[in-house]
Amino acid sequence: MLNCTTKKSNIEDVLKAVHVLENIYDVVRIVDPVQNRVIYLETKNIPLTYSEESCYGFWARNHFCENCISLRSVTELDTFVKFEVINERIYMITASPVEHKDGHYAIEMLNDITDKSILESIVGRDKKDFTSYVLKFNDALVRDELTQLFNRRYINERLPVEIFQSLTMKKKTTLIMVDIDEFKKINDQHGHIAGDMILQEFAKLLLKDLPSTDDWVARYGGEEFLFCLHDSDTIEAMKAAEHIRIMIENNQFTIPNGIVNITCSLGVCTASGEMNMQEWIDAADRNLYLAKANGGNKVI
């Protein structure tokens, strides 16, 4: 059992209720999904061969889960279920929100269902097939179908965490909003199939040179994309944005009837003060609008 004494006094009433669950589930945890910390952990016949310090350590990862239902649970104040695979074991996880005077936590209830008939009752697949199914399903929740970048749902769930961590860790985090110039004309001239092909190739180029494994890029909507760069102030992010602009300008995009050249405009904004998610996005978007209003193919 793991208890975090710094928060024990704030969750004592929750712990009393959690004891009822310990005979039902293989693992019961209370986590702070914003700080990625485990507040309480109780396991039943499962060896602790993973990090206890971070909530994602259970899954043998060194970064936050892309499909975090605990964060979703805390954000939407609802209960969510997902499946995860670790060391060829399949877990069903249920996350429910708990509110306290010092914030929101999530209670995670995990069951190892690898050798149970629940696999067949869910999808009628054997263990190997189900593992593949689980990974694809979880990924689909936070991925854009066309580009395979993260989607709007991921942005809405992840950015509040980025703001919190930027403030608490006192590290600069910067958004870059990217938009393909005159994309409507491309669709009108070459058709939507060509437009989709350009978006797919554009997405691959954006992923090509992410400065850090913690950085990420998502499709914000249509032909608009969003970068999140860690440990990057405005000057460093401007250099990264300029690199993207030049890379896109110099690339030849393949479409069914030949090749086309395109450009993009970029708006940069580093998080400051207690800026909320929408204010942060809006600030980057305003800079993007200025870049496009000044002829496009610019970084502002």
ABEGO torsion letter per residue (X at the ends): XBBBAAAAAAAAAAAAAAAAAAAABABBBBBBAAAGBBABBBBBGBBBABBAABAAAAAGBABBBABBAAAAAAAAGBBBBBBBBBGGBBBBBBBBBBBBAAEBBBBBBBBBAAABAAAAAAAGBBAAAAAAAAAAAAAAAABBAAAGBBBAAAAAAAAAAAAAAAAAAGBBBBBBBBBBBGAAAAAAAAEAAAAAAAAAAAAAAAAAABABAABBBBBAEEABBBBBBBGBBAAAAAAAAAAAAAAAAABBBBBAAEBBBBBBBBBBBBBBEABBAAAAAAAAAAAAAAAAAAGEGBBX
